[in-house]
Amino acid sequence: MLMSMNRLLQQHGFNARIFKSAGALFGHGAFEEASCIVLDINLEDESGIDLHRRLADQGIKIPTIFVTGNDSHAARAAAIASGCIAYLAKPFSAKSFIESVERACASAA
């Protein structure tokens, strides 16, 4: 799924970077270069929602899109409460994903 989203983003002219873990993303540190972040709710080493909150606590406010294969009312409510731009349950359409990224990038501008 990660590689498919990356290819889709590149096909639509976005320069995407992939991070295989929350730690890798957080350690990267060049957040001023990002127009948006796409986070899975269930990351291997941390919840995507927890990572989003941790970034916000450090003053890093980047439009965020959450994706999940384990949709639940609680996850959706927590994601929306965290201030995400979009919440997409897998499987989602390429169109809905790209529209969410475009909306996120527009809000960052």
Backbone as CSV, one residue per row, in Angstrom:
resi,resn,N_x,N_y,N_z,CA_x,CA_y,CA_z,C_x,C_y,C_z
1,MET,0.830,-1.191,0.000,0.000,0.000,0.000,0.875,1.255,0.000
2,LEU,1.926,1.223,0.796,2.834,2.368,0.899,3.450,2.709,-0.456
3,MET,3.918,1.691,-1.146,4.546,1.927,-2.453,3.511,2.381,-3.486
4,SER,2.299,1.849,-3.393,1.234,2.268,-4.320,0.886,3.739,-4.118
5,MET,0.775,4.161,-2.863,0.479,5.574,-2.598,1.624,6.454,-3.081
6,ASN,2.852,6.007,-2.909,4.009,6.777,-3.365,3.984,6.939,-4.891
7,ARG,3.727,5.849,-5.605,3.649,5.926,-7.075,2.521,6.851,-7.520
8,LEU,1.380,6.739,-6.857,0.238,7.589,-7.188,0.581,9.067,-6.978
9,LEU,1.222,9.374,-5.878,1.623,10.761,-5.608,2.588,11.263,-6.679
10,GLN,3.562,10.441,-7.040,4.524,10.842,-8.066,3.843,11.046,-9.414
11,GLN,2.885,10.193,-9.753,2.159,10.326,-11.014,1.370,11.637,-11.079
12,HIS,1.017,12.165,-9.916,0.264,13.419,-9.862,1.161,14.625,-9.552
13,GLY,2.460,14.440,-9.687,3.401,15.551,-9.568,3.841,15.907,-8.154
14,PHE,3.553,15.050,-7.199,3.976,15.325,-5.819,5.327,14.673,-5.556
15,ASN,6.161,15.355,-4.806,7.450,14.829,-4.392,7.265,14.232,-3.001
16,ALA,7.149,12.919,-2.934,6.858,12.251,-1.661,8.109,11.589,-1.085
17,ARG,8.159,11.550,0.223,9.190,10.806,0.945,8.487,9.770,1.801
18,ILE,9.043,8.577,1.815,8.455,7.488,2.582,9.300,7.234,3.819
19,PHE,8.603,7.058,4.922,9.258,6.693,6.175,8.595,5.423,6.676
20,LYS,9.390,4.435,7.025,8.843,3.128,7.396,8.415,3.043,8.850
21,SER,8.655,4.106,9.617,8.252,4.090,11.021,8.050,5.520,11.512
22,ALA,7.356,5.628,12.648,7.165,6.935,13.280,8.515,7.516,13.673
23,GLY,9.384,6.681,14.188,10.713,7.139,14.586,11.505,7.709,13.423
24,ALA,11.408,7.063,12.270,12.121,7.550,11.085,11.579,8.897,10.636
25,LEU,10.273,9.048,10.651,9.662,10.334,10.278,10.067,11.415,11.272
26,PHE,9.915,11.119,12.531,10.218,12.119,13.557,11.700,12.488,13.530
27,GLY,12.551,11.494,13.287,13.990,11.733,13.242,14.446,12.490,12.012
28,HIS,13.651,12.472,10.962,14.010,13.159,9.721,14.167,14.659,9.961
29,GLY,13.177,15.235,10.602,13.281,16.602,11.076,13.086,17.732,10.088
30,ALA,13.079,17.492,8.792,12.943,18.580,7.820,11.472,18.851,7.532
31,PHE,10.698,19.147,8.566,9.260,19.314,8.410,8.879,20.580,7.658
32,GLU,9.767,21.562,7.616,9.457,22.793,6.894,9.351,22.542,5.387
33,GLU,9.872,21.421,4.914,9.796,21.069,3.495,8.477,20.396,3.140
34,ALA,7.719,19.952,4.136,6.512,19.158,3.887,5.279,20.043,3.713
35,SER,4.463,19.693,2.734,3.170,20.353,2.549,2.082,19.630,3.308
36,CYS,2.264,18.314,3.488,1.329,17.523,4.275,2.005,16.223,4.677
37,ILE,1.374,15.530,5.613,1.840,14.219,6.053,0.680,13.245,5.921
38,VAL,0.978,12.067,5.411,0.005,10.984,5.358,0.463,9.945,6.374
39,LEU,-0.381,9.692,7.364,-0.031,8.755,8.432,-1.046,7.633,8.524
40,ASP,-0.551,6.431,8.688,-1.442,5.318,8.999,-1.784,5.422,10.481
41,ILE,-2.998,5.106,10.825,-3.411,5.124,12.229,-2.592,4.115,13.027
42,ASN,-2.346,2.947,12.430,-1.647,1.865,13.122,-0.237,1.693,12.573
43,LEU,0.678,2.508,13.074,2.076,2.372,12.699,2.700,1.248,13.519
44,GLU,3.803,0.744,13.028,4.463,-0.365,13.710,4.942,0.008,15.110
45,ASP,5.484,1.198,15.256,6.100,1.564,16.525,5.340,2.621,17.314
46,GLU,4.235,3.099,16.792,3.477,4.147,17.484,2.164,4.366,16.741
47,SER,1.168,4.842,17.429,-0.078,5.223,16.780,0.167,6.472,15.933
48,GLY,-0.408,6.498,14.744,-0.294,7.687,13.906,-0.900,8.909,14.582
49,ILE,-1.963,8.692,15.335,-2.597,9.805,16.053,-1.673,10.312,17.148
50,ASP,-1.018,9.402,17.859,-0.064,9.818,18.891,1.105,10.572,18.274
51,LEU,1.581,10.104,17.132,2.674,10.802,16.448,2.237,12.202,16.039
52,HIS,1.046,12.323,15.509,0.517,13.631,15.109,0.469,14.577,16.311
53,ARG,0.004,14.071,17.440,-0.049,14.886,18.663,1.346,15.271,19.135
54,ARG,2.278,14.325,19.033,3.659,14.608,19.462,4.276,15.698,18.586
55,LEU,4.031,15.640,17.297,4.517,16.686,16.399,3.899,18.034,16.777
56,ALA,2.594,18.054,16.991,1.901,19.297,17.358,2.430,19.851,18.676
57,ASP,2.712,18.975,19.631,3.261,19.418,20.929,4.606,20.102,20.765
58,GLN,5.323,19.750,19.694,6.624,20.371,19.436,6.508,21.552,18.470
59,GLY,5.275,21.975,18.214,5.060,23.140,17.359,5.087,22.831,15.878
60,ILE,5.086,21.565,15.516,5.117,21.157,14.113,3.678,20.933,13.673
61,LYS,3.154,21.895,12.938,1.757,21.854,12.518,1.706,21.726,11.001
62,ILE,1.526,20.507,10.542,1.475,20.208,9.114,0.145,19.526,8.826
63,PRO,-0.555,19.932,7.776,-1.805,19.251,7.438,-1.581,17.737,7.336
64,THR,-2.465,16.984,7.978,-2.280,15.534,8.077,-3.493,14.785,7.556
65,ILE,-3.188,13.734,6.811,-4.199,12.811,6.312,-3.954,11.483,7.008
66,PHE,-4.995,10.937,7.622,-4.885,9.620,8.240,-5.504,8.581,7.321
67,VAL,-4.833,7.428,7.233,-5.367,6.277,6.519,-5.385,5.104,7.497
68,THR,-6.326,4.204,7.302,-6.389,3.038,8.180,-7.079,1.870,7.508
69,GLY,-6.622,0.693,7.859,-7.273,-0.533,7.438,-8.179,-1.077,8.524
70,ASN,-8.158,-0.429,9.679,-8.961,-0.846,10.830,-9.870,0.298,11.256
71,ASP,-10.811,0.620,10.394,-11.716,1.728,10.652,-12.597,1.424,11.867
72,SER,-12.698,2.390,12.736,-13.606,2.284,13.875,-14.089,3.678,14.224
73,HIS,-15.203,3.732,14.907,-15.736,5.029,15.337,-14.724,5.744,16.234
74,ALA,-14.080,5.001,17.146,-13.116,5.605,18.072,-11.907,6.176,17.325
75,ALA,-11.376,5.436,16.363,-10.218,5.920,15.596,-10.598,7.142,14.771
76,ARG,-11.750,7.073,14.130,-12.217,8.205,13.311,-12.408,9.449,14.174
77,ALA,-13.027,9.289,15.335,-13.263,10.418,16.240,-11.943,11.006,16.745
78,ALA,-10.991,10.139,17.097,-9.692,10.620,17.583,-8.932,11.349,16.479
79,ALA,-8.984,10.829,15.264,-8.300,11.469,14.140,-8.892,12.839,13.856
80,ILE,-10.209,12.911,13.827,-10.880,14.186,13.558,-10.605,15.180,14.684
81,ALA,-10.629,14.697,15.918,-10.343,15.575,17.057,-8.914,16.108,17.033
82,SER,-8.009,15.363,16.417,-6.614,15.819,16.343,-6.417,16.899,15.292
83,GLY,-7.458,17.137,14.469,-7.378,18.206,13.484,-6.903,17.769,12.111
84,CYS,-7.118,16.517,11.754,-6.659,16.043,10.447,-7.463,16.683,9.317
85,ILE,-6.867,16.722,8.144,-7.518,17.230,6.938,-8.465,16.186,6.364
86,ALA,-8.062,14.900,6.462,-8.882,13.815,5.920,-8.602,12.529,6.682
87,TYR,-9.591,11.654,6.659,-9.508,10.324,7.260,-10.027,9.359,6.208
88,LEU,-9.162,8.468,5.752,-9.522,7.546,4.677,-9.405,6.100,5.158
89,ALA,-10.484,5.360,5.041,-10.473,3.941,5.396,-10.096,3.126,4.163
90,LYS,-9.152,2.215,4.325,-8.730,1.333,3.236,-9.811,0.283,3.007
91,PRO,-10.056,-0.076,1.772,-9.454,0.490,0.567,-10.161,1.792,0.183
92,PHE,-9.398,2.760,-0.226,-9.970,4.030,-0.676,-9.572,4.232,-2.126
93,SER,-10.295,5.079,-2.805,-10.024,5.303,-4.227,-8.819,6.222,-4.402
94,ALA,-8.168,6.065,-5.532,-7.047,6.947,-5.869,-7.522,8.391,-5.909
95,LYS,-8.720,8.589,-6.444,-9.273,9.942,-6.551,-9.454,10.579,-5.178
96,SER,-10.028,9.848,-4.223,-10.237,10.431,-2.893,-8.907,10.714,-2.202
97,PHE,-7.911,9.875,-2.439,-6.599,10.098,-1.847,-5.959,11.364,-2.424
98,ILE,-5.915,11.459,-3.730,-5.285,12.626,-4.372,-6.051,13.898,-4.032
99,GLU,-7.363,13.859,-4.010,-8.142,15.049,-3.623,-7.807,15.476,-2.187
100,SER,-7.623,14.509,-1.311,-7.269,14.830,0.090,-5.888,15.469,0.153
101,VAL,-4.946,14.935,-0.606,-3.577,15.494,-0.626,-3.620,16.909,-1.202
102,GLU,-4.354,17.115,-2.266,-4.463,18.450,-2.863,-5.069,19.448,-1.874
103,ARG,-6.100,19.014,-1.155,-6.736,19.880,-0.148,-5.747,20.187,0.989
104,ALA,-4.998,19.199,1.422,-4.007,19.395,2.477,-2.914,20.368,2.038
105,CYS,-2.427,20.180,0.818,-1.372,21.068,0.310,-1.884,22.509,0.155
106,ALA,-3.123,22.646,-0.281,-3.728,23.984,-0.434,-3.855,24.673,0.919
107,SER,-4.152,23.902,1.949,-4.317,24.518,3.278,-2.963,24.896,3.870
108,ALA,-1.889,24.292,3.383,-0.554,24.611,3.887,-0.001,25.870,3.240
109,ALA,-0.542,26.210,2.083,-0.003,27.349,1.326,-0.379,28.682,1.932
